[in-house]
Amino acid sequence: MSTKLRLIVMNFLQFFVWGAWMMTLAHYGFVEKQWNGAQFGLVFSTMGFASLIMPTLFGIIADKWKANYVYSILHLLFGATMLFLPSINSPVAFFWVLLIAMSFYMPTIGLTNSINFRVLKDDGKDPVVHFPPIRVWGTVGFIVAMWITNFFTKDWGLGQSIKVSFVIAAVLAFVLSIFSFFALPVIKSEKKSGEQKQTWVQKLGLEAFVLFKQKKMALFFIFSLLLGAALQLTNAYGDGFLQDNNVFPKGGLINNFSTIILSVSQISETLFILAIPFFMKRFGIKKVMVISMIAWVLRFGLFGLADNSVLGFVLIIASCIIYGMAFDFFNISGALFVEQNTDKSIQSSAQGLFMLMTNGVGAVLGNIVAGQVIAKWFEDPVTLVKNWQGIWMTFAGYALVVAILFMIFFKYKHEREAEPHQ
């Protein structure tokens, strides 16, 4: 098996074990377990909590040991923990077990990138050229996992409980653990002579907080947190919405193929990645990020307008297509902004801070606050029936406010690159 194929398998399985269960978690919590919005919001926030410190901690361990072995052990522990979830009924107990599972899984996302880059460099290949065609297989794995889960859990398929998604993720995590332990090249730690010993402040990426002294960077990170609060909301509530029998009758097209329909979002994501260089050169980072924020308004708003009709189906598909622009344009343009506006000595720490604000603090606050808002204003306390239009329009309104404030307060002048003369 070639090195490239081994990396493709790793990326495919890495995101397969996430996509197998994440998108259907809302239906599992709301329908099968009858949790309310606040309880589910807490459960879904586990990914954000796990992103606060665990990736940095295991990153340090991987730097000191062999990265592929750390990666293998983490997936083994993640898979073992996921097997406990089907037997848990209490949302509080479920939160703690899923938090443990996410504490093992979230560090593997960063380790996947590190292993990819290291193996490619050792093979004498430029990661900028060779990594994207490999990484796209991760998104393919996420999509395939969603389709398989849809088949296992729908009446037209095997008709099993959504709890089977946790088992699917666990089994494939074990496969990935074995594969990465025996099939991946051994990634040894690099010991550089003459290198200054890092302090714990540097190792934990805390040195990047000095960037808050710069008004431009402080505003950027604040808005990253605010928009980060919205990034996972459709992943959290999308499948629960499409499988709500009060909106989309059971047995209908939308209800029956909800997970496959939502996978259009991930397909769109792979396509919009290719458009980013054009938009960045033509419009600059600020405008691209504004486009992303407006796309989030449309993502939520189109869901809010959708119902069980042909037009409703079209609006849902349109929302899924727009998701690719909303998600990619913010994450990738934001990472590029950090890279272009920070000193080389703290770029890794600055990127870590960007991820902390979006996937960590932002995601935690977004999921917990959204859950509380739904429980208080958009959910019947007895029947737990939800006002989905109110929910999605509230999310859209929030994204619109963030976009307007960003346009007003964030100052950044783009200098368009000159076209080459013929």
C-alpha positions in Angstrom: 0.0 0.0 0.0 1.4 3.4 -1.1 2.0 6.2 1.5 -0.6 8.3 -0.2 -3.2 5.5 0.0 -2.5 5.0 3.7 -3.0 8.7 4.4 -6.2 8.6 2.4 -7.5 5.7 4.5 -6.5 7.5 7.7 -8.4 10.7 6.7 -11.4 8.7 5.5 -11.8 6.8 8.8 -10.9 9.9 10.9 -14.0 11.7 9.8 -16.2 8.6 9.2 -16.2 7.9 13.0 -17.4 11.4 13.6 -20.0 11.6 10.8 -21.5 8.3 11.9 -23.3 9.7 14.9 -22.9 13.5 15.2 -25.6 14.6 12.7 -28.2 12.2 14.1 -27.6 13.1 17.8 -30.4 15.6 17.9 -33.0 13.1 16.8 -31.6 10.6 19.3 -31.9 13.1 22.1 -35.2 14.8 21.2 -37.2 11.8 19.9 -35.7 8.6 21.3 -34.7 10.0 24.7 -37.2 12.9 25.0 -34.6 15.4 26.3 -35.5 19.0 26.3 -33.6 21.8 24.5 -31.5 22.7 27.5 -30.4 19.1 28.2 -29.5 18.5 24.5 -27.6 21.8 24.3 -25.4 20.7 27.2 -24.8 17.3 25.6 -23.8 18.8 22.2 -21.5 21.2 23.9 -19.1 18.3 24.8 -17.1 18.9 21.6 -16.5 22.5 22.6 -15.5 21.6 26.1 -13.1 18.9 24.9 -11.6 21.4 22.5 -10.6 23.8 25.2 -7.5 22.0 26.5 -7.3 18.4 25.3 -5.9 19.0 21.8 -3.0 21.0 23.2 -2.3 18.5 25.9 -2.1 15.5 23.6 -0.3 17.5 21.0 2.5 18.0 23.6 2.5 14.3 24.3 2.6 13.4 20.6 5.6 15.8 20.2 7.5 13.9 22.9 6.6 10.4 21.8 5.5 8.8 18.5 2.5 10.7 17.0 0.9 7.7 15.2 1.0 5.6 18.4 -0.6 8.4 20.5 -3.2 8.7 17.6 -3.8 5.0 17.7 -4.3 4.8 21.5 -6.7 7.8 21.4 -9.0 6.2 18.8 -8.9 2.9 20.8 -10.1 4.8 23.9 -12.6 6.8 21.9 -14.1 3.7 20.5 -14.3 1.9 23.9 -16.0 4.9 25.4 -18.6 5.2 22.6 -19.8 1.7 23.3 -21.1 2.8 26.7 -23.5 5.5 25.2 -26.3 3.2 23.9 -27.1 2.0 27.5 -27.3 5.5 29.1 -30.7 7.2 29.5 -29.8 10.2 31.8 -28.7 13.3 29.8 -26.3 14.2 32.6 -24.6 10.8 32.6 -24.6 10.9 28.8 -22.9 14.3 28.9 -20.1 13.0 31.0 -19.5 9.9 29.0 -19.6 11.7 25.7 -17.3 14.4 27.1 -14.8 11.6 27.9 -15.2 10.3 24.4 -14.7 13.7 22.8 -11.7 14.3 25.0 -10.1 11.3 23.2 -11.4 12.2 19.8 -10.9 16.0 19.4 -7.1 15.8 19.8 -7.0 13.4 16.9 -8.1 16.0 14.4 -5.0 18.1 14.9 -2.8 14.9 15.1 -4.3 13.8 11.7 -3.0 17.1 10.1 0.4 16.7 11.9 0.8 13.1 10.6 -0.2 14.1 7.1 2.3 16.9 6.9 5.1 15.0 8.5 4.7 11.9 6.3 4.4 14.0 3.1 7.5 16.1 4.0 9.5 12.9 4.8 8.5 11.7 1.3 9.8 14.9 -0.2 6.4 16.1 -1.2 5.0 19.7 -0.8 2.0 19.5 1.7 0.4 22.6 0.0 0.2 20.6 -3.2 -0.4 17.1 -2.0 -2.4 17.5 1.2 -5.8 18.9 -0.2 -6.4 15.9 -2.5 -5.8 13.6 0.5 -7.8 15.7 3.1 -10.9 15.7 0.9 -11.3 12.0 1.6 -12.0 12.9 5.2 -15.1 14.8 4.0 -16.0 11.8 1.8 -15.7 9.6 4.9 -18.0 11.9 6.8 -20.6 11.8 4.0 -20.4 8.0 3.6 -20.9 7.6 7.3 -24.0 9.7 7.2 -25.5 7.6 4.4 -24.7 4.3 6.2 -26.3 5.6 9.4 -29.4 6.7 7.4 -29.6 3.1 6.0 -29.3 1.5 9.4 -31.8 3.7 11.2 -34.6 4.3 8.6 -37.7 2.2 7.9 -36.7 1.8 4.3 -33.4 0.4 5.6 -32.7 -1.7 8.7 -35.0 0.4 10.9 -32.8 0.2 14.0 -32.5 2.7 16.9 -30.1 5.6 16.3 -28.0 4.3 19.1 -26.5 1.9 16.5 -24.6 4.9 15.2 -22.5 4.9 18.3 -21.6 1.3 17.7 -20.7 2.0 14.1 -18.4 4.8 15.2 -16.8 2.5 17.8 -16.2 -0.4 15.4 -14.6 1.9 12.8 -12.5 3.7 15.5 -11.1 0.3 16.5 -10.3 -0.4 12.8 -8.6 3.0 12.6 -6.6 2.4 15.8 -5.2 -0.9 14.5 -4.5 0.6 11.1 -2.7 3.6 12.4 -0.6 1.5 14.8 0.6 -1.0 12.2 0.2 0.6 8.8 1.2 4.2 9.2 4.9 5.2 9.2 6.3 5.7 12.7 6.4 9.4 13.5 9.3 10.0 15.9 9.7 13.2 17.9 12.1 15.7 16.5 15.0 16.7 18.8 16.7 19.8 17.6 20.1 20.8 19.0 20.5 24.3 20.2 16.8 24.8 20.5 15.6 26.8 23.5 13.5 25.0 26.0 9.9 26.1 25.8 8.0 27.3 28.8 4.6 25.9 29.7 3.1 29.2 28.6 4.5 28.6 25.1 3.6 24.9 25.0 0.0 25.7 25.9 -0.2 28.4 23.3 -0.9 31.1 25.8 1.7 33.5 24.3 -0.7 34.3 21.5 -3.0 36.1 24.0 -0.6 39.1 23.6 -2.5 39.6 20.3 -5.4 41.0 22.3 -3.3 44.2 22.8 -3.8 44.9 19.1 -7.3 46.4 18.4 -7.6 44.7 15.0 -6.7 41.2 16.3 -8.8 41.6 19.5 -11.8 42.4 17.4 -11.1 39.5 15.1 -10.9 37.0 17.9 -14.0 38.4 19.6 -16.0 38.1 16.3 -14.5 34.6 15.9 -16.0 33.7 19.2 -19.4 35.2 18.3 -19.6 33.5 15.0 -18.2 30.3 16.5 -21.3 30.2 18.6 -23.3 29.6 15.4 -21.0 27.2 13.6 -22.3 23.9 15.0 -26.0 24.8 15.4 -27.2 23.2 12.2 -25.1 20.2 12.9 -26.7 20.1 16.3 -30.4 20.6 15.3 -30.6 20.0 11.6 -31.4 16.3 11.7 -33.8 16.7 14.6 -35.6 19.3 12.6 -35.9 17.2 9.4 -37.0 14.2 11.5 -39.6 16.0 13.5 -42.9 14.3 12.6 -44.8 17.5 13.4 -43.1 19.2 10.5 -42.1 16.4 8.1 -44.4 13.4 8.4 -42.8 10.0 9.0 -42.4 8.0 5.8 -42.1 11.1 3.7 -39.1 12.0 1.5 -37.5 14.6 3.8 -38.0 12.6 7.0 -36.9 9.3 5.5 -33.7 10.6 3.9 -32.9 13.4 6.4 -29.3 12.4 6.9 -28.6 11.9 3.2 -30.2 15.3 2.5 -27.9 17.0 5.1 -24.9 15.4 3.5 -25.4 17.9 0.7 -23.8 20.4 3.1 -20.6 18.4 3.3 -20.6 17.9 -0.5 -21.0 21.6 -0.9 -18.1 22.2 1.5 -15.7 20.2 -0.7 -16.7 22.4 -3.7 -16.5 25.8 -2.0 -13.0 25.1 -0.8 -11.9 25.3 -4.5 -13.5 28.8 -4.8 -11.7 30.3 -1.8 -8.4 31.4 -3.6 -10.5 33.4 -6.2 -12.7 35.1 -3.6 -9.7 35.9 -1.4 -7.7 37.5 -4.2 -10.6 39.5 -5.6 -12.4 40.7 -2.4 -10.0 40.3 0.5 -10.4 38.7 3.9 -13.0 41.1 5.4 -15.4 40.8 2.5 -15.0 37.0 2.3 -15.8 36.8 6.1 -18.8 39.1 5.6 -20.0 36.8 2.8 -19.6 33.9 5.2 -21.7 35.6 7.8 -24.5 36.5 5.3 -24.4 32.9 4.2 -25.0 31.8 7.8 -28.1 34.1 7.8 -29.3 32.4 4.7 -28.4 28.9 6.0 -30.6 29.4 9.1 -33.3 31.6 7.4 -34.0 29.1 4.6 -34.4 26.3 7.2 -36.9 28.6 8.9 -38.9 29.1 5.8 -38.9 25.4 4.9 -42.0 23.1 5.3 -43.3 19.8 4.0 -43.7 20.9 0.4 -41.8 20.9 -2.9 -40.7 24.5 -2.3 -39.7 23.5 1.3 -37.5 20.7 -0.1 -35.9 23.2 -2.5 -35.2 25.6 0.3 -33.6 22.9 2.4 -31.3 21.8 -0.4 -30.4 25.5 -1.0 -29.6 25.9 2.7 -27.3 22.9 2.5 -25.5 24.2 -0.6 -25.0 27.6 1.1 -23.6 25.8 4.2 -20.3 25.1 2.2 -19.8 28.8 1.7 -20.8 29.7 5.2 -18.5 27.2 6.9 -15.4 27.2 4.6 -15.2 30.9 4.0 -15.1 31.7 7.7 -12.8 28.9 8.8 -10.2 29.1 6.0 -10.2 32.9 5.5 -10.0 33.3 9.3 -7.0 31.0 9.4 -5.3 32.9 6.6 -6.0 36.2 8.3 -4.2 35.0 11.4 -1.3 33.7 9.3 -0.9 37.0 7.5 -1.2 39.2 10.6 0.9 37.5 13.3 4.6 37.1 13.8 6.1 33.8 12.7 7.3 33.0 16.2 3.7 32.7 17.5 1.7 31.7 14.4 1.1 28.1 15.7 -0.1 29.6 19.0 -2.3 32.1 17.2 -3.9 29.5 15.1 -4.6 27.5 18.2 -6.2 30.6 19.8 -8.4 31.0 16.7 -9.5 27.4 17.0 -10.0 27.9 20.8 -12.3 30.9 20.2 -14.4 29.2 17.5 -14.5 25.5 18.3 -13.9 25.8 22.0 -15.3 28.8 23.8 -17.7 29.9 21.0 -19.1 26.4 20.5 -19.6 25.8 24.2 -21.4 29.1 24.7 -23.4 28.7 21.4 -24.7 25.2 22.3 -25.5 25.9 25.9 -27.2 29.3 25.3 -29.1 27.9 22.2 -30.4 25.0 24.3 -31.6 27.4 27.0 -33.3 29.7 24.5 -35.1 26.8 22.8 -36.3 25.4 26.2 -37.5 28.8 27.4 -39.2 30.3 24.3 -39.5 27.7 21.5 -40.4 24.4 23.2 -43.6 23.2 24.9 -42.5 22.1 28.4 -44.9 19.2 28.4 -45.0 17.8 24.9 -41.5 19.1 23.9 -43.0 20.1 20.5 -40.7 22.8 19.0 -41.4 26.0 17.1 -38.7 25.3 14.5 -39.5 28.4 12.5 -38.9 30.6 15.6 -35.7 28.7 16.4 -34.1 29.0 12.9 -35.2 32.7 12.5 -33.7 33.5 15.9 -30.4 31.9 14.8 -30.6 33.8 11.5 -31.2 37.1 13.4 -28.2 36.4 15.6 -26.0 35.8 12.6 -27.3 39.0 10.9 -26.5 41.1 14.0 -23.0 39.7 14.2 -22.5 40.4 10.5 -23.6 44.0 10.8 -21.4 44.6 13.9 -18.5 43.1 12.1 -18.9 45.4 9.1 -19.1 48.4 11.3 -16.3 47.8 13.8 -13.8 45.5 12.0 -11.4 47.7 9.9 -9.4 46.0 7.2 -8.3 47.4 3.8 -7.7 44.9 1.1 -5.1 45.6 -1.5 -6.1 43.7 -4.6 -3.3 41.9 -6.3 -2.4 43.4 -9.7 -3.2 41.3 -12.7 -0.2 40.1 -14.6 0.5 42.0 -17.9 0.2 40.0 -21.0 
